[in-house]
Amino acid sequence: MIQTMRTVITGTGSFIPANKKLNNDFLQQEFYSERQERIPSEGADIIRKFEEVTGISERRYADLDMNATEMAVAAAVAAIKDAGTDPETLDQIIVAHNFGNVLTETIQSDAVPSLASRVKQALGIRNPSCIPYDILFGCPGWIQGLIQADAFFKAGLAKKCLVIGTETLSRVIDKYDRDSMIFSDGAGAVVVEAVAETQAGIISASAQSYAMEELNYIYMGKSYAPEADKSVRYIKMLGRKVYEFALKRVPEAMKACLDAGGIDIADVKKIFIHQANEKMDIAIIKAFYLLYGIKDIPADIMPMNIHVLGNSSVATVPTLFDMVRKGQIANQEVHAGEVILFASVGAGMNINAVSYRV
């Protein structure tokens, strides 16, 4: 049955920094525990164990003179061109991030004016009815931006939006913390439009927040180095807690999304999940299918780029979707009419999912 209106992605774009940071680049790095005790293992052993768990062999860092806004603009320009649209016709610019523009060699965050307002200026948009705003929702921020755009469309308050995820996590990491090797930089963007009389577009969504004991599973804390400045804070996470939380709660949210859309699990052809940790993502997908009594997950159901791009927070899902859509990941593609699922989890602790017909 054809729905009257649906939120359709009409263009995608991404910005992948050129600077590669290989695992071997950390060979000489000293790492400390949260107790500020030096980890005695050799660098090669730490890196080997890290890669076995996360799947990450390299990640990308932004140029020293580039900030999150500039990456967002580059991704936005690509998405707008792909959509073949006029930027002046955008009703909203939604930018998901967590740290604003972080000045190089500092941990100073700059988010006033908003990154979305800066993107609007950089795109040369003069239309005063184009409303730019930022969204802080942890790693699921970009998907939450999609959900918000869809809500505005359904309310009749907008017809076309630009939704961006951008982050320079390389500038808020504690280099003495092994977890710092997970994080990277990047930006992804989509143009979404309210399209009438179509089967394509967003079918359903779900979002959840657990903010009691889960609140500080991901937080800002002091460096693990004993002599570090105690007044400076870096991104930290309780890895085991995050893993256990995600394994239990993310599959539930994904199922709630499919249930809301009346979608059979067999109809889902691709799952674009936040690129946080390869081992964790695989475990989440397996747990998701087990909710339906299915032990073996379909081959190629889960495209991944974490191996070479690392975890760029809000940018992982839109970047991954853009790459698959444009044939940039081997043996992964999407076809018109297929149902796909976006899902993410992150600081808050927040979770969300969106089902979408290509």
N, C-alpha and C positions, 0 to 999 in steps of 0.2 A: 504493500500500500504506500502510495506517495504522500509524504508529509507536506503540509503547506509551506513551511519554511525550515531550513536547517542551516547550521553554522558550518560553512565549507572552507577548508584551507585552499586558497587559490594560488598561493605562492610561498616558497620556502627559500631560506638562505642561511648561510653560516659563515663564521670567521674562525679559522683554525690558525693560531699563531705558528710562525715558521720555526721558532726556536725549540729544538728537541732537547729534552733532558733525559738522558739514558740512565738505566739503573746503575751502570758501571760508574757514572759520574758521582755516585754516593759512596764509592769504595773507601775513600779516606775520611768520610764523615764520622765523627764521634756521636754516638747516640746514648741518651740517658733515659732512665725509667721515670715514672711520676714521682718517685721518691728521691729524684735527683742523684741516682747512683748510676755510674757509667756501666753500660751493657758490655760485658767482657768479650762477646763473640766477635770474630773477625768480620770485616765488612762484607766479604763474599758470602758468608753464612747468613747474615742478616738479609741481604738482598735476595738470596736464593729462597729463603723461607717466605719473604715478602711476595715474591713473584708467584710462588706456588699457591698462595692464598688469594691474592688479588687479581692475578692474571696480567698485571701491568708490567710491561717491559720498558715503556717510555711514556713521557707526557710532554705537553707543550706549555711553554711560558711566553707571555706577551713581551714584546720589546720594552725596554726600560722607559721609553718615551711614549708608550701607548697606555691608555687607561681603559676602564670598563665601558665608558660611554663611546669611545672611538671604536671599540670592537663591536658594540651594539649597532652603531651606525653602519659599519661595513656589512654586517649580517642583514640589517634592514634594507639597505640599498639592493642587495642581491634578491631578497624576498619580494620587494616592490617591483623590481624588473621582471622577476619570474611570474608575478601575478599580472603584469602588464597594466598596472593601475597608476592613477595620478595621486601622488602623496596628498595633494590638497583635498582629496575626497575622503581622507581618513577621519573617522569620528573620534577614535581614541588611539593613544599609544600607551601600551601597558608594558612596563619594563620590570622584570623580576630580577632581583639581585639580593645580596645579603650584606655587602660591605661598601657599596657606593664606589666612588673612584678612590682607590688607595694610592697615595703618593709613593713613588719609587723610593726605596731605601728607608722608608718609614712605615708606620702602621697607622698613619693618620687617614681617617675616612672622611670623604667629602661627598655629601649627598644633598647639599642645598646650593642651588636649586636642584630639584629632582633630576635623576638621570633621564627620565622620560622627557622632561622639558628641554634638556640639552640635546636629546636626539631630535626633537621637533625642530629646534633651531638649526641644527646641522643639516637637516633635510630641507631647510628653507621653507617650511610650511607656515604660511601667514594666516590661514583660516583660524579665527578665534574659537570656532566651534569644535576644533580638534583638541580634545582634552587629554593631556599627558599626565600620567601618574605612575608611581612606583608601587611595587608589591613586595613585601617581605614575608616569606612563607617557608623559609628553608629551601632545601633542594627541590621540593615540589612546586616552587614558585611559578615556573613557566606553565605547568599544567593548570595551576590555579588561575593564571591569567586567561587561559583558554576557557575555563569554566565561567569566569566573570564576563568575558566577551559574549559567550553564549547566552548568559542571563540578560545582558543588556539588549541583545538582539530580540530575545523572546518578549522583553518588556516594551519593545518598540522604541527604544531610546538610542539605538545606534544601528548602523548597517554595515560598517566596515571598520575593522580594527587591525592594528599592528601589535603583535604580541612577541616580546623579546625576552630572552634569558641571557644574561651576561655576567661574567665573574672573573676576577684576577685573584684566585686563591693563593697563588704563589707568593703574594705579598702579605699574607696573614698567617703564614705557617711558621712553626717553631722548627728550625732545621735540626735541632737536637732530639726531636721526637720522630720515631720510626714512621708513625702515621703520616708525617708530612710528605712522604714519598707518594702517597695516594693522589694528592691534589694537583690540579692544573688550571689552565686558563682557557677561555673560549667564549663564543657567543653564537646563539642560534635564534632565528626569527621566522615568523610566519605572518602572512596576511590572511585574515579570516573575513568572510563576507556572509551576510544573510542572503541565502539563495532560495527562491521560491520554486515549488514544484520539482523537487529533486529527492532522490533516494540517498544521495551522498551526504556526508557531514556527520556532525556529532549526534550520536544516538542517545547516550546516557552518561551520567557522571556520578562519582561518589567522592566524598572528602571527609576525613576524620582527624581529630586532634586529641592527643593524650598528653596532658600538661600537668600531671601530678608528679609522681616519682620519676616519670620519664622526661620531665622538663630539661634536666641538665645532662642527658645522655650525650648531647653535643653542646658545647659551651665555649666561652672564652676564658682562658686560664694562663698562668705565668709559664715561662719557659722551663723546660726540664733541666737546663744547664744550671749547675750550682751557683755560678757567679753572674747569672743573668740579672738584668734590671727587673726588680720585682713589681715595678709599676706598669710594665708593658704586658699586654695580653695577646694571646695567639689562639687560633682555633684548635680546640681539643675535642676528643670524643672518647667515650667509654666503649671501646670496640666490641667487647663481648656482649654488653647490654644492648647496643645498637643491633647487633646481629640477631640476638634472640628476639628482640622486639619486632624487627622487620620480618623475621621468619614466621612469626605468629600473626601479626596484624595486617601486613601488606596483602597476603592472599585473601584474607577476609574482605578487604576493601575492593579488591579486584572482582571478587565474586559478587559483592553488593552492586557494583557497577553493571555487570552483565545481567544480574537479576532485574535491575531497574529498567533495563532496555529489552528484557525478554529475549536475551540472546543465548543461544545454545553454545556451549564451550567448543563444540566441534566446528562451529562457524568462524572461530577466531583464527586468522591465518598468520598474524604477526603480533608479538608483544614487544613494545618499545619501553623498556624499563630503565629507570635511572641507573647510569653506569657508575655504581658505587664500589663494587667489589665483585669480581667474577664468581667466586665461590658462593657468596651470599646471593647473588642474582639467580644463579642456577638452583640453589636451594629454595628460593622463593617460588620460582616457577614450578618446581616439582611439588612443593606443598600446595600450590594453587590447583594443580591438576588432581592432586589427591583428594581435594574437597569434592571432586566429582567422581571419585573412585577410580581415577585413571593413574596407573603407576608409571607408564612410559610417556614422556612428553614428546610431541611431534618433532621431527627433525627440522632444523632451521627455523623454529618458531621464534627464536630470540636473537635478533641481530645484535652485534656488540662491536664497539670501537674502543672500549676501555683499554685494550692491550697496547694501543699506540697513543691514545689521547688522554688516558687517566680520567680522574673524576673532576669535572669542571662545574659541579653543582647544578644550578639552574640551566646550564647550557647543554647538559648531556643529552636529554631527550630530543630537543629540537634539532641539535646538530646531527644526532644519529638518524632521525627521520629524514632530514635533508639529504644526507649521504646515501641512504638506501633509495630514496625517491629518485635520485639522480644517478643511480647505478655505480656508486663509488665504493661499495662493499661487495666483495666477491660472493656470488651465489645467494645474494639477498635482493629481493625486489618486491614491490607491491603492485597490485593490479586493480583496475577499476572494478568496483562492486564488492571487493573483499572487506571483511570486518577486521579491524586492528584494534589494539588496546594500548593506551599510554598509561604508565603507572610510575609513581615515585614515592619516596620516603625521605624525611630529613628533619633537621632541627625543629623542635617545637614541643613534642615530636609530632610531626604532621605527615599525613598520608593522603594521596588522592589517585584517582583513576578516571580515564575517559575512554569510552568506546566510540569508534569512528568508522564510518563506511567510506572507503576510498572512492 
